[in-house]
Amino acid sequence: GKTWTKQAIEMERPVDFWNVYFRDANVGFITGSWGTIFMTKDGGKTWELKKSETRTRLMDTWMLNEQVGFIVGENNTFLKTTDGGESWVGKGERVRVGETRNNLEHIFFASPTHGWIVGSFGTLMHTTDGGETWENQTSGVDNNLMAVHFVDEKTGWMAGQEGVILHTQDGGATWSQQKTDSYDNLNDIVFIDSQTGWAVGDFGAILYTGDGGQTWTPEQTGTSTTLRSVQAVDKEHCCALGEWGLILRYAPSGD
């Protein structure tokens, strides 16, 4: 992450991109507004537009294997591919102006069979059969949930509106709220093991835990820019991405 090279994507009209996901070093996807799905097979050198059968904002992608994958988005949009991302089948709800919109924000699989989806108003969905069927789980909150991360099939966390972080040790059957002392919306959360994790959000917020979330400590970022995503390779290398092209890189070893 020391250097970044801009790569162009040809498109007919401007699109807001909301998510980038790579299955491996070559195959990746970018999703965004107007049901936009771009796919690359050469590590991002070239991108091809794929048909999505929806015009809603697409928020997150997960590939279970080389063939099967899912995309979730606003208005309860749920799409599935069985041919490696060449085509996507599914739909969302049609919502009239003034009606409440329920958005699916994030999808995460802890194994090839166990996965979770989170969204608006405490929405939490769980699958135990690789996404063939999904059942609602009780999150215990009505906050908008923006991200979910599991380190195994039992142990996971969710983050969302007004600084909420929830933790489960039984595969999502029950969730307990962890104290963050933050009221900033949290947009993403990541753990590298059962103890070490980060959550990022509005106004440059970064929270860190080294004890599985029993305590969350705010990190000084020097920015008030909204952070949308966080990823970590190990305890010493973590990147947070935000609006206006902001990239924050944490490397205490000095590299």
RALINCOR-V720914 format. One record per pair of residues at least 12 apart in sequence whose C-alpha atoms are under 7 Angstrom apart, sorted by the first residue. I is the first residue (numbers start at 1). J is the second residue. Records with the same first field share a line. If there is no record, write none. Layout:
BEGIN
I->J, J
END
This chain:
BEGIN
7->45
9->47
15->32, 33
16->32, 33
17->30, 31, 32, 33
18->31, 32, 59
19->31, 32, 59, 60
21->61
23->63
25->43
26->41, 42, 43
27->40, 41, 42, 43
28->40, 41
31->58, 59
32->57, 58, 59
33->56, 57, 58
34->55, 56, 57
35->52, 54, 55, 56, 57, 58
37->49, 50, 52
38->50
50->86, 87
51->87, 88
52->88, 89
54->91
56->73, 74
57->73, 74
58->71, 72, 73, 74
59->72, 73, 105, 106
60->72, 73, 105, 106, 107
61->107
62->107, 108
64->112
66->84
67->82, 83, 84
68->81, 82, 83, 84
69->81, 82
72->104, 105, 106
73->103, 104, 105
74->102, 103, 104
75->92, 93, 101, 102, 103
76->92, 93, 102, 103, 104
77->91, 92, 93, 104
78->90, 91, 92
79->91
102->120
103->119, 120
104->117, 118, 119, 120
105->118, 119, 146, 147
106->118, 119, 146, 147, 148
108->148, 149
110->150, 151, 152, 153
111->153
112->130
113->128, 129, 130
114->127, 128, 129, 130, 153
115->127, 128
118->145, 146, 147, 148
119->144, 145, 146
120->144, 145
121->142, 143, 144
122->139, 141, 142, 143, 144, 145
123->145
124->136, 137, 138, 139
125->137
137->172, 173
139->175
143->160, 161
144->160, 161
145->158, 159, 160, 161
146->159, 160, 187, 188
147->159, 160, 187, 188, 189
148->189
149->189, 190
151->191, 193, 194
153->171
154->169, 170, 171
155->168, 169, 170, 171
156->168, 169
159->186, 187, 188, 189
160->185, 186, 187
161->185, 186
162->183, 184, 185
163->180, 182, 183, 184, 185, 186
165->177, 178
166->178
178->213, 214
179->215
180->216
184->201, 202
185->201, 202
186->199, 200, 201, 202
187->200, 201, 228, 229
188->200, 201, 228, 229, 230
189->230
190->230, 231
192->232, 234
194->212
195->210, 211, 212
196->209, 210, 211, 212
197->209, 210
200->227, 228, 229, 230
201->226, 227, 228
202->225, 226, 227
203->224, 225, 226
204->221, 223, 224, 225, 226, 227
206->218, 219
207->219
225->242, 243
226->242, 243
227->240, 241, 242, 243
228->241, 242
229->241, 242
236->250, 251, 252, 253
237->250, 251
238->250
END
